[in-house]
Amino acid sequence: MSTLALPVCSCCHRHIMPNDKCVKFNCPECGAVLIWRCESCRESARTYTCGSCGFQGP
Protein backbone atom coordinates (compact mmCIF):
# COMPACT_ATOMS: atom_id res chain seq x y z
CA MET A 1 0.00 0.00 0.00
CA SER A 2 1.39 3.39 -0.94
CA THR A 3 0.67 6.74 0.63
CA LEU A 4 0.02 10.05 -1.05
CA ALA A 5 1.87 13.07 0.33
CA LEU A 6 -0.27 16.13 -0.30
CA PRO A 7 1.47 19.47 -0.76
CA VAL A 8 0.82 22.16 1.83
CA CYS A 9 0.01 25.79 1.07
CA SER A 10 2.99 27.96 2.02
CA CYS A 11 0.62 30.65 3.38
CA CYS A 12 -2.19 28.96 5.31
CA HIS A 13 -0.50 25.53 5.77
CA ARG A 14 -3.61 23.63 4.63
CA HIS A 15 -3.25 20.54 2.47
CA ILE A 16 -3.82 21.10 -1.25
CA MET A 17 -6.05 18.49 -2.82
CA PRO A 18 -5.29 17.13 -6.32
CA ASN A 19 -8.08 19.05 -8.11
CA ASP A 20 -7.60 22.34 -6.25
CA LYS A 21 -6.65 25.39 -8.27
CA CYS A 22 -3.22 26.17 -6.94
CA VAL A 23 0.16 27.31 -8.15
CA LYS A 24 3.67 26.17 -7.38
CA PHE A 25 6.90 27.92 -8.16
CA ASN A 26 10.44 28.16 -6.88
CA CYS A 27 11.23 31.04 -4.56
CA PRO A 28 11.88 34.10 -6.77
CA GLU A 29 14.80 35.14 -4.56
CA CYS A 30 16.84 31.98 -3.93
CA GLY A 31 15.10 29.34 -6.07
CA ALA A 32 15.85 26.69 -3.47
CA VAL A 33 12.34 26.19 -2.08
CA LEU A 34 9.18 25.17 -3.93
CA ILE A 35 6.34 27.52 -2.91
CA TRP A 36 2.77 26.21 -3.04
CA ARG A 37 -0.18 28.60 -2.90
CA CYS A 38 -3.83 27.58 -2.68
CA GLU A 39 -6.56 29.40 -4.57
CA SER A 40 -7.84 31.16 -1.47
CA CYS A 41 -4.44 32.60 -0.54
CA ARG A 42 -3.75 33.69 -4.13
CA GLU A 43 -7.09 35.50 -4.40
CA SER A 44 -6.61 37.14 -1.00
CA ALA A 45 -2.97 38.04 -1.85
CA ARG A 46 -1.80 36.59 1.47
CA THR A 47 1.92 36.86 2.10
CA TYR A 48 4.12 33.77 1.87
CA THR A 49 7.61 33.41 3.31
CA CYS A 50 10.43 31.33 1.85
CA GLY A 51 11.69 28.86 4.44
CA SER A 52 15.23 29.11 3.10
CA CYS A 53 15.99 32.81 2.54
CA GLY A 54 13.07 34.53 4.29
CA PHE A 55 11.83 36.24 1.12
CA GLN A 56 8.24 37.40 1.46
CA GLY A 57 5.90 37.80 -1.45
CA PRO A 58 2.25 38.41 -2.08
Predicted model as a PDB file, atoms N, CA, C, CB and O in Angstrom, pLDDT in the B-factor column:
MODEL        1                                                                  
ATOM      1  N   MET A   1       0.849  -1.175   0.000  1.00 76.00           N  
ATOM      2  CA  MET A   1       0.000   0.000   0.000  1.00 76.00           C  
ATOM      3  C   MET A   1       0.897   1.242   0.000  1.00 76.00           C  
ATOM      4  CB  MET A   1      -0.967  -0.004   1.228  1.00 76.00           C  
ATOM      5  O   MET A   1       1.838   1.335   0.789  1.00 76.00           O  
ATOM      6  N   SER A   2       0.605   2.173  -0.871  1.00 83.00           N  
ATOM      7  CA  SER A   2       1.389   3.393  -0.943  1.00 83.00           C  
ATOM      8  C   SER A   2       0.607   4.548  -0.322  1.00 83.00           C  
ATOM      9  CB  SER A   2       1.767   3.712  -2.403  1.00 83.00           C  
ATOM     10  O   SER A   2      -0.617   4.490  -0.201  1.00 83.00           O  
ATOM     11  N   THR A   3       1.309   5.566   0.057  1.00 86.00           N  
ATOM     12  CA  THR A   3       0.671   6.738   0.633  1.00 86.00           C  
ATOM     13  C   THR A   3       0.880   7.921  -0.291  1.00 86.00           C  
ATOM     14  CB  THR A   3       1.225   7.038   2.043  1.00 86.00           C  
ATOM     15  O   THR A   3       1.847   7.973  -1.051  1.00 86.00           O  
ATOM     16  N   LEU A   4      -0.026   8.852  -0.218  1.00 84.00           N  
ATOM     17  CA  LEU A   4       0.025  10.051  -1.045  1.00 84.00           C  
ATOM     18  C   LEU A   4       0.379  11.225  -0.144  1.00 84.00           C  
ATOM     19  CB  LEU A   4      -1.334  10.294  -1.790  1.00 84.00           C  
ATOM     20  O   LEU A   4      -0.336  11.509   0.817  1.00 84.00           O  
ATOM     21  N   ALA A   5       1.468  11.904  -0.444  1.00 91.00           N  
ATOM     22  CA  ALA A   5       1.866  13.071   0.332  1.00 91.00           C  
ATOM     23  C   ALA A   5       1.311  14.312  -0.345  1.00 91.00           C  
ATOM     24  CB  ALA A   5       3.413  13.158   0.474  1.00 91.00           C  
ATOM     25  O   ALA A   5       1.771  14.695  -1.421  1.00 91.00           O  
ATOM     26  N   LEU A   6       0.337  14.935   0.274  1.00 94.00           N  
ATOM     27  CA  LEU A   6      -0.269  16.134  -0.296  1.00 94.00           C  
ATOM     28  C   LEU A   6       0.602  17.348  -0.021  1.00 94.00           C  
ATOM     29  CB  LEU A   6      -1.680  16.350   0.269  1.00 94.00           C  
ATOM     30  O   LEU A   6       1.151  17.488   1.072  1.00 94.00           O  
ATOM     31  N   PRO A   7       0.730  18.232  -1.013  1.00 95.00           N  
ATOM     32  CA  PRO A   7       1.471  19.469  -0.760  1.00 95.00           C  
ATOM     33  C   PRO A   7       0.692  20.354   0.216  1.00 95.00           C  
ATOM     34  CB  PRO A   7       1.739  20.230  -2.087  1.00 95.00           C  
ATOM     35  O   PRO A   7      -0.519  20.212   0.381  1.00 95.00           O  
ATOM     36  N   VAL A   8       1.414  21.256   0.847  1.00 96.00           N  
ATOM     37  CA  VAL A   8       0.821  22.155   1.835  1.00 96.00           C  
ATOM     38  C   VAL A   8       0.992  23.587   1.346  1.00 96.00           C  
ATOM     39  CB  VAL A   8       1.472  21.962   3.243  1.00 96.00           C  
ATOM     40  O   VAL A   8       2.063  23.959   0.866  1.00 96.00           O  
ATOM     41  N   CYS A   9      -0.055  24.384   1.468  1.00 96.00           N  
ATOM     42  CA  CYS A   9       0.011  25.789   1.072  1.00 96.00           C  
ATOM     43  C   CYS A   9       1.057  26.506   1.936  1.00 96.00           C  
ATOM     44  CB  CYS A   9      -1.391  26.473   1.208  1.00 96.00           C  
ATOM     45  O   CYS A   9       1.060  26.360   3.158  1.00 96.00           O  
ATOM     46  N   SER A  10       1.924  27.264   1.311  1.00 94.00           N  
ATOM     47  CA  SER A  10       2.985  27.965   2.025  1.00 94.00           C  
ATOM     48  C   SER A  10       2.451  29.125   2.861  1.00 94.00           C  
ATOM     49  CB  SER A  10       4.017  28.475   1.042  1.00 94.00           C  
ATOM     50  O   SER A  10       3.168  29.644   3.716  1.00 94.00           O  
ATOM     51  N   CYS A  11       1.206  29.540   2.631  1.00 94.00           N  
ATOM     52  CA  CYS A  11       0.620  30.652   3.378  1.00 94.00           C  
ATOM     53  C   CYS A  11      -0.216  30.156   4.564  1.00 94.00           C  
ATOM     54  CB  CYS A  11      -0.246  31.512   2.451  1.00 94.00           C  
ATOM     55  O   CYS A  11       0.062  30.493   5.715  1.00 94.00           O  
ATOM     56  N   CYS A  12      -1.235  29.359   4.268  1.00 95.00           N  
ATOM     57  CA  CYS A  12      -2.185  28.955   5.310  1.00 95.00           C  
ATOM     58  C   CYS A  12      -1.888  27.576   5.884  1.00 95.00           C  
ATOM     59  CB  CYS A  12      -3.587  28.974   4.758  1.00 95.00           C  
ATOM     60  O   CYS A  12      -2.513  27.178   6.867  1.00 95.00           O  
ATOM     61  N   HIS A  13      -0.953  26.840   5.296  1.00 95.00           N  
ATOM     62  CA  HIS A  13      -0.505  25.529   5.767  1.00 95.00           C  
ATOM     63  C   HIS A  13      -1.594  24.460   5.693  1.00 95.00           C  
ATOM     64  CB  HIS A  13      -0.011  25.642   7.187  1.00 95.00           C  
ATOM     65  O   HIS A  13      -1.526  23.457   6.404  1.00 95.00           O  
ATOM     66  N   ARG A  14      -2.594  24.665   4.842  1.00 96.00           N  
ATOM     67  CA  ARG A  14      -3.607  23.628   4.628  1.00 96.00           C  
ATOM     68  C   ARG A  14      -3.145  22.717   3.499  1.00 96.00           C  
ATOM     69  CB  ARG A  14      -5.000  24.255   4.301  1.00 96.00           C  
ATOM     70  O   ARG A  14      -2.399  23.137   2.614  1.00 96.00           O  
ATOM     71  N   HIS A  15      -3.593  21.473   3.537  1.00 96.00           N  
ATOM     72  CA  HIS A  15      -3.254  20.542   2.467  1.00 96.00           C  
ATOM     73  C   HIS A  15      -3.940  20.974   1.174  1.00 96.00           C  
ATOM     74  CB  HIS A  15      -3.662  19.096   2.844  1.00 96.00           C  
ATOM     75  O   HIS A  15      -5.067  21.469   1.198  1.00 96.00           O  
ATOM     76  N   ILE A  16      -3.264  20.787   0.062  1.00 95.00           N  
ATOM     77  CA  ILE A  16      -3.816  21.103  -1.249  1.00 95.00           C  
ATOM     78  C   ILE A  16      -4.241  19.799  -1.899  1.00 95.00           C  
ATOM     79  CB  ILE A  16      -2.784  21.870  -2.139  1.00 95.00           C  
ATOM     80  O   ILE A  16      -3.424  18.900  -2.095  1.00 95.00           O  
ATOM     81  N   MET A  17      -5.509  19.698  -2.229  1.00 93.00           N  
ATOM     82  CA  MET A  17      -6.053  18.487  -2.822  1.00 93.00           C  
ATOM     83  C   MET A  17      -5.720  18.451  -4.318  1.00 93.00           C  
ATOM     84  CB  MET A  17      -7.584  18.408  -2.597  1.00 93.00           C  
ATOM     85  O   MET A  17      -5.467  19.494  -4.921  1.00 93.00           O  
ATOM     86  N   PRO A  18      -5.719  17.254  -4.916  1.00 90.00           N  
ATOM     87  CA  PRO A  18      -5.291  17.125  -6.319  1.00 90.00           C  
ATOM     88  C   PRO A  18      -6.050  18.003  -7.314  1.00 90.00           C  
ATOM     89  CB  PRO A  18      -5.429  15.709  -6.740  1.00 90.00           C  
ATOM     90  O   PRO A  18      -5.440  18.462  -8.280  1.00 90.00           O  
ATOM     91  N   ASN A  19      -7.316  18.256  -7.134  1.00 91.00           N  
ATOM     92  CA  ASN A  19      -8.076  19.053  -8.107  1.00 91.00           C  
ATOM     93  C   ASN A  19      -8.201  20.520  -7.709  1.00 91.00           C  
ATOM     94  CB  ASN A  19      -9.455  18.465  -8.283  1.00 91.00           C  
ATOM     95  O   ASN A  19      -8.901  21.274  -8.385  1.00 91.00           O  
ATOM     96  N   ASP A  20      -7.560  20.936  -6.658  1.00 93.00           N  
ATOM     97  CA  ASP A  20      -7.604  22.339  -6.251  1.00 93.00           C  
ATOM     98  C   ASP A  20      -6.865  23.206  -7.262  1.00 93.00           C  
ATOM     99  CB  ASP A  20      -6.995  22.517  -4.846  1.00 93.00           C  
ATOM    100  O   ASP A  20      -5.903  22.770  -7.894  1.00 93.00           O  
ATOM    101  N   LYS A  21      -7.331  24.434  -7.401  1.00 94.00           N  
ATOM    102  CA  LYS A  21      -6.655  25.392  -8.272  1.00 94.00           C  
ATOM    103  C   LYS A  21      -5.557  26.054  -7.448  1.00 94.00           C  
ATOM    104  CB  LYS A  21      -7.660  26.461  -8.860  1.00 94.00           C  
ATOM    105  O   LYS A  21      -5.823  26.911  -6.605  1.00 94.00           O  
ATOM    106  N   CYS A  22      -4.355  25.652  -7.700  1.00 96.00           N  
ATOM    107  CA  CYS A  22      -3.224  26.172  -6.944  1.00 96.00           C  
ATOM    108  C   CYS A  22      -2.069  26.464  -7.897  1.00 96.00           C  
ATOM    109  CB  CYS A  22      -2.788  25.172  -5.843  1.00 96.00           C  
ATOM    110  O   CYS A  22      -2.120  26.128  -9.080  1.00 96.00           O  
ATOM    111  N   VAL A  23      -1.054  27.081  -7.371  1.00 96.00           N  
ATOM    112  CA  VAL A  23       0.158  27.308  -8.152  1.00 96.00           C  
ATOM    113  C   VAL A  23       1.353  26.849  -7.339  1.00 96.00           C  
ATOM    114  CB  VAL A  23       0.302  28.804  -8.552  1.00 96.00           C  
ATOM    115  O   VAL A  23       1.313  26.823  -6.109  1.00 96.00           O  
ATOM    116  N   LYS A  24       2.412  26.490  -8.038  1.00 96.00           N  
ATOM    117  CA  LYS A  24       3.671  26.165  -7.382  1.00 96.00           C  
ATOM    118  C   LYS A  24       4.779  26.795  -8.198  1.00 96.00           C  
ATOM    119  CB  LYS A  24       3.873  24.618  -7.240  1.00 96.00           C  
ATOM    120  O   LYS A  24       4.728  26.826  -9.428  1.00 96.00           O  
ATOM    121  N   PHE A  25       5.770  27.292  -7.502  1.00 97.00           N  
ATOM    122  CA  PHE A  25       6.905  27.919  -8.163  1.00 97.00           C  
ATOM    123  C   PHE A  25       8.074  27.944  -7.191  1.00 97.00           C  
ATOM    124  CB  PHE A  25       6.553  29.356  -8.653  1.00 97.00           C  
ATOM    125  O   PHE A  25       7.891  27.880  -5.975  1.00 97.00           O  
ATOM    126  N   ASN A  26       9.257  28.035  -7.737  1.00 97.00           N  
ATOM    127  CA  ASN A  26      10.435  28.162  -6.883  1.00 97.00           C  
ATOM    128  C   ASN A  26      10.491  29.572  -6.337  1.00 97.00           C  
ATOM    129  CB  ASN A  26      11.736  27.819  -7.657  1.00 97.00           C  
ATOM    130  O   ASN A  26       9.992  30.505  -6.965  1.00 97.00           O  
ATOM    131  N   CYS A  27      11.090  29.731  -5.183  1.00 97.00           N  
ATOM    132  CA  CYS A  27      11.229  31.043  -4.561  1.00 97.00           C  
ATOM    133  C   CYS A  27      11.889  31.998  -5.556  1.00 97.00           C  
ATOM    134  CB  CYS A  27      12.057  30.952  -3.243  1.00 97.00           C  
ATOM    135  O   CYS A  27      12.946  31.675  -6.096  1.00 97.00           O  
ATOM    136  N   PRO A  28      11.293  33.162  -5.811  1.00 96.00           N  
ATOM    137  CA  PRO A  28      11.877  34.097  -6.775  1.00 96.00           C  
ATOM    138  C   PRO A  28      13.211  34.674  -6.326  1.00 96.00           C  
ATOM    139  CB  PRO A  28      10.919  35.219  -7.034  1.00 96.00           C  
ATOM    140  O   PRO A  28      13.950  35.213  -7.151  1.00 96.00           O  
ATOM    141  N   GLU A  29      13.537  34.576  -5.052  1.00 96.00           N  
ATOM    142  CA  GLU A  29      14.800  35.136  -4.557  1.00 96.00           C  
ATOM    143  C   GLU A  29      15.934  34.113  -4.614  1.00 96.00           C  
ATOM    144  CB  GLU A  29      14.627  35.638  -3.124  1.00 96.00           C  
ATOM    145  O   GLU A  29      16.976  34.381  -5.211  1.00 96.00           O  
ATOM    146  N   CYS A  30      15.744  32.959  -4.005  1.00 96.00           N  
ATOM    147  CA  CYS A  30      16.836  31.979  -3.927  1.00 96.00           C  
ATOM    148  C   CYS A  30      16.628  30.780  -4.846  1.00 96.00           C  
ATOM    149  CB  CYS A  30      16.991  31.495  -2.504  1.00 96.00           C  
ATOM    150  O   CYS A  30      17.599  30.136  -5.242  1.00 96.00           O  
ATOM    151  N   GLY A  31      15.383  30.468  -5.191  1.00 95.00           N  
ATOM    152  CA  GLY A  31      15.097  29.336  -6.074  1.00 95.00           C  
ATOM    153  C   GLY A  31      15.272  27.982  -5.422  1.00 95.00           C  
ATOM    154  O   GLY A  31      15.140  26.961  -6.096  1.00 95.00           O  
ATOM    155  N   ALA A  32      15.562  27.941  -4.151  1.00 95.00           N  
ATOM    156  CA  ALA A  32      15.849  26.685  -3.470  1.00 95.00           C  
ATOM    157  C   ALA A  32      14.605  25.988  -2.931  1.00 95.00           C  
ATOM    158  CB  ALA A  32      16.802  26.932  -2.348  1.00 95.00           C  
ATOM    159  O   ALA A  32      14.622  24.777  -2.713  1.00 95.00           O  
ATOM    160  N   VAL A  33      13.535  26.733  -2.714  1.00 95.00           N  
ATOM    161  CA  VAL A  33      12.340  26.186  -2.081  1.00 95.00           C  
ATOM    162  C   VAL A  33      11.171  26.265  -3.060  1.00 95.00           C  
ATOM    163  CB  VAL A  33      12.012  26.946  -0.765  1.00 95.00           C  
ATOM    164  O   VAL A  33      10.989  27.269  -3.749  1.00 95.00           O  
ATOM    165  N   LEU A  34      10.381  25.190  -3.110  1.00 96.00           N  
ATOM    166  CA  LEU A  34       9.176  25.173  -3.928  1.00 96.00           C  
ATOM    167  C   LEU A  34       8.032  25.755  -3.106  1.00 96.00           C  
ATOM    168  CB  LEU A  34       8.841  23.728  -4.418  1.00 96.00           C  
ATOM    169  O   LEU A  34       7.688  25.226  -2.049  1.00 96.00           O  
ATOM    170  N   ILE A  35       7.448  26.841  -3.593  1.00 96.00           N  
ATOM    171  CA  ILE A  35       6.344  27.525  -2.906  1.00 96.00           C  
ATOM    172  C   ILE A  35       5.038  27.010  -3.490  1.00 96.00           C  
ATOM    173  CB  ILE A  35       6.451  29.091  -3.053  1.00 96.00           C  
ATOM    174  O   ILE A  35       4.867  26.976  -4.709  1.00 96.00           O  
ATOM    175  N   TRP A  36       4.119  26.610  -2.625  1.00 96.00           N  
ATOM    176  CA  TRP A  36       2.775  26.210  -3.038  1.00 96.00           C  
ATOM    177  C   TRP A  36       1.796  27.246  -2.512  1.00 96.00           C  
ATOM    178  CB  TRP A  36       2.413  24.776  -2.517  1.00 96.00           C  
ATOM    179  O   TRP A  36       1.904  27.675  -1.364  1.00 96.00           O  
ATOM    180  N   ARG A  37       0.840  27.653  -3.343  1.00 96.00           N  
ATOM    181  CA  ARG A  37      -0.181  28.597  -2.895  1.00 96.00           C  
ATOM    182  C   ARG A  37      -1.552  28.093  -3.312  1.00 96.00           C  
ATOM    183  CB  ARG A  37       0.078  30.013  -3.470  1.00 96.00           C  
ATOM    184  O   ARG A  37      -1.766  27.760  -4.478  1.00 96.00           O  
ATOM    185  N   CYS A  38      -2.470  28.036  -2.376  1.00 96.00           N  
ATOM    186  CA  CYS A  38      -3.831  27.585  -2.677  1.00 96.00           C  
ATOM    187  C   CYS A  38      -4.610  28.739  -3.318  1.00 96.00           C  
ATOM    188  CB  CYS A  38      -4.553  27.076  -1.380  1.00 96.00           C  
ATOM    189  O   CYS A  38      -4.178  29.891  -3.292  1.00 96.00           O  
ATOM    190  N   GLU A  39      -5.738  28.408  -3.879  1.00 95.00           N  
ATOM    191  CA  GLU A  39      -6.558  29.403  -4.571  1.00 95.00           C  
ATOM    192  C   GLU A  39      -6.993  30.519  -3.631  1.00 95.00           C  
ATOM    193  CB  GLU A  39      -7.783  28.741  -5.192  1.00 95.00           C  
ATOM    194  O   GLU A  39      -6.981  31.690  -4.012  1.00 95.00           O  
ATOM    195  N   SER A  40      -7.373  30.174  -2.424  1.00 95.00           N  
ATOM    196  CA  SER A  40      -7.843  31.162  -1.466  1.00 95.00           C  
ATOM    197  C   SER A  40      -6.746  32.167  -1.121  1.00 95.00           C  
ATOM    198  CB  SER A  40      -8.341  30.474  -0.200  1.00 95.00           C  
ATOM    199  O   SER A  40      -7.004  33.369  -1.070  1.00 95.00           O  
ATOM    200  N   CYS A  41      -5.541  31.694  -0.889  1.00 96.00           N  
ATOM    201  CA  CYS A  41      -4.435  32.596  -0.536  1.00 96.00           C  
ATOM    202  C   CYS A  41      -4.024  33.454  -1.724  1.00 96.00           C  
ATOM    203  CB  CYS A  41      -3.229  31.796  -0.030  1.00 96.00           C  
ATOM    204  O   CYS A  41      -3.656  34.616  -1.550  1.00 96.00           O  
ATOM    205  N   ARG A  42      -4.083  32.892  -2.937  1.00 95.00           N  
ATOM    206  CA  ARG A  42      -3.749  33.688  -4.126  1.00 95.00           C  
ATOM    207  C   ARG A  42      -4.758  34.808  -4.305  1.00 95.00           C  
ATOM    208  CB  ARG A  42      -3.706  32.801  -5.391  1.00 95.00           C  
ATOM    209  O   ARG A  42      -4.379  35.954  -4.544  1.00 95.00           O  
ATOM    210  N   GLU A  43      -6.050  34.484  -4.190  1.00 95.00           N  
ATOM    211  CA  GLU A  43      -7.088  35.496  -4.397  1.00 95.00           C  
ATOM    212  C   GLU A  43      -7.059  36.563  -3.312  1.00 95.00           C  
ATOM    213  CB  GLU A  43      -8.462  34.841  -4.440  1.00 95.00           C  
ATOM    214  O   GLU A  43      -7.382  37.723  -3.570  1.00 95.00           O  
ATOM    215  N   SER A  44      -6.678  36.182  -2.112  1.00 95.00           N  
ATOM    216  CA  SER A  44      -6.609  37.138  -1.004  1.00 95.00           C  
ATOM    217  C   SER A  44      -5.269  37.860  -0.944  1.00 95.00           C  
ATOM    218  CB  SER A  44      -6.862  36.428   0.310  1.00 95.00           C  
ATOM    219  O   SER A  44      -5.086  38.767  -0.132  1.00 95.00           O  
ATOM    220  N   ALA A  45      -4.329  37.459  -1.806  1.00 94.00           N  
ATOM    221  CA  ALA A  45      -2.972  38.041  -1.849  1.00 94.00           C  
ATOM    222  C   ALA A  45      -2.286  37.948  -0.496  1.00 94.00           C  
ATOM    223  CB  ALA A  45      -3.028  39.509  -2.300  1.00 94.00           C  
ATOM    224  O   ALA A  45      -1.615  38.884  -0.060  1.00 94.00           O  
ATOM    225  N   ARG A  46      -2.464  36.799   0.169  1.00 95.00           N  
ATOM    226  CA  ARG A  46      -1.801  36.586   1.467  1.00 95.00           C  
ATOM    227  C   ARG A  46      -0.296  36.428   1.249  1.00 95.00           C  
ATOM    228  CB  ARG A  46      -2.384  35.326   2.197  1.00 95.00           C  
ATOM    229  O   ARG A  46       0.143  35.902   0.227  1.00 95.00           O  
ATOM    230  N   THR A  47       0.454  36.875   2.188  1.00 95.00           N  
ATOM    231  CA  THR A  47       1.915  36.856   2.104  1.00 95.00           C  
ATOM    232  C   THR A  47       2.461  35.462   2.407  1.00 95.00           C  
ATOM    233  CB  THR A  47       2.522  37.884   3.072  1.00 95.00           C  
ATOM    234  O   THR A  47       2.032  34.809   3.358  1.00 95.00           O  
ATOM    235  N   TYR A  48       3.416  35.015   1.585  1.00 94.00           N  
ATOM    236  CA  TYR A  48       4.125  33.770   1.868  1.00 94.00           C  
ATOM    237  C   TYR A  48       5.563  34.120   2.217  1.00 94.00           C  
ATOM    238  CB  TYR A  48       4.061  32.781   0.653  1.00 94.00           C  
ATOM    239  O   TYR A  48       6.064  35.181   1.845  1.00 94.00           O  
ATOM    240  N   THR A  49       6.214  33.228   2.926  1.00 94.00           N  
ATOM    241  CA  THR A  49       7.607  33.412   3.314  1.00 94.00           C  
ATOM    242  C   THR A  49       8.417  32.196   2.902  1.00 94.00           C  
ATOM    243  CB  THR A  49       7.730  33.657   4.832  1.00 94.00           C  
ATOM    244  O   THR A  49       8.025  31.063   3.179  1.00 94.00           O  
ATOM    245  N   CYS A  50       9.529  32.422   2.250  1.00 95.00           N  
ATOM    246  CA  CYS A  50      10.425  31.334   1.855  1.00 95.00           C  
ATOM    247  C   CYS A  50      11.100  30.789   3.110  1.00 95.00           C  
ATOM    248  CB  CYS A  50      11.491  31.823   0.809  1.00 95.00           C  
ATOM    249  O   CYS A  50      11.630  31.555   3.915  1.00 95.00           O  
ATOM    250  N   GLY A  51      11.082  29.477   3.279  1.00 92.00           N  
ATOM    251  CA  GLY A  51      11.693  28.856   4.436  1.00 92.00           C  
ATOM    252  C   GLY A  51      13.209  28.855   4.397  1.00 92.00           C  
ATOM    253  O   GLY A  51      13.856  28.608   5.414  1.00 92.00           O  
ATOM    254  N   SER A  52      13.780  29.127   3.239  1.00 95.00           N  
ATOM    255  CA  SER A  52      15.235  29.107   3.104  1.00 95.00           C  
ATOM    256  C   SER A  52      15.859  30.491   3.277  1.00 95.00           C  
ATOM    257  CB  SER A  52      15.616  28.542   1.753  1.00 95.00           C  
ATOM    258  O   SER A  52      16.783  30.663   4.072  1.00 95.00           O  
ATOM    259  N   CYS A  53      15.350  31.484   2.526  1.00 96.00           N  
ATOM    260  CA  CYS A  53      15.995  32.808   2.542  1.00 96.00           C  
ATOM    261  C   CYS A  53      15.169  33.883   3.246  1.00 96.00           C  
ATOM    262  CB  CYS A  53      16.274  33.251   1.130  1.00 96.00           C  
ATOM    263  O   CYS A  53      15.658  34.989   3.475  1.00 96.00           O  
ATOM    264  N   GLY A  54      13.909  33.562   3.593  1.00 95.00           N  
ATOM    265  CA  GLY A  54      13.071  34.528   4.294  1.00 95.00           C  
ATOM    266  C   GLY A  54      12.371  35.523   3.380  1.00 95.00           C  
ATOM    267  O   GLY A  54      11.713  36.446   3.858  1.00 95.00           O  
ATOM    268  N   PHE A  55      12.507  35.343   2.067  1.00 96.00           N  
ATOM    269  CA  PHE A  55      11.829  36.237   1.123  1.00 96.00           C  
ATOM    270  C   PHE A  55      10.327  36.181   1.354  1.00 96.00           C  
ATOM    271  CB  PHE A  55      12.167  35.859  -0.343  1.00 96.00           C  
ATOM    272  O   PHE A  55       9.763  35.106   1.558  1.00 96.00           O  
ATOM    273  N   GLN A  56       9.682  37.341   1.321  1.00 95.00           N  
ATOM    274  CA  GLN A  56       8.236  37.403   1.465  1.00 95.00           C  
ATOM    275  C   GLN A  56       7.642  37.978   0.210  1.00 95.00           C  
ATOM    276  CB  GLN A  56       7.828  38.235   2.688  1.00 95.00           C  
ATOM    277  O   GLN A  56       8.129  38.967  -0.338  1.00 95.00           O  
ATOM    278  N   GLY A  57       6.569  37.335  -0.242  1.00 91.00           N  
ATOM    279  CA  GLY A  57       5.896  37.797  -1.451  1.00 91.00           C  
ATOM    280  C   GLY A  57       4.400  37.737  -1.297  1.00 91.00           C  
ATOM    281  O   GLY A  57       3.891  37.050  -0.412  1.00 91.00           O  
ATOM    282  N   PRO A  58       3.707  38.429  -2.126  1.00 86.00           N  
ATOM    283  CA  PRO A  58       2.246  38.414  -2.084  1.00 86.00           C  
ATOM    284  C   PRO A  58       1.653  37.188  -2.739  1.00 86.00           C  
ATOM    285  CB  PRO A  58       1.701  39.642  -2.745  1.00 86.00           C  
ATOM    286  O   PRO A  58       0.432  37.038  -2.780  1.00 86.00           O  
TER     287      PRO A  58                                                      
ENDMDL                                                                          
END                                                                             
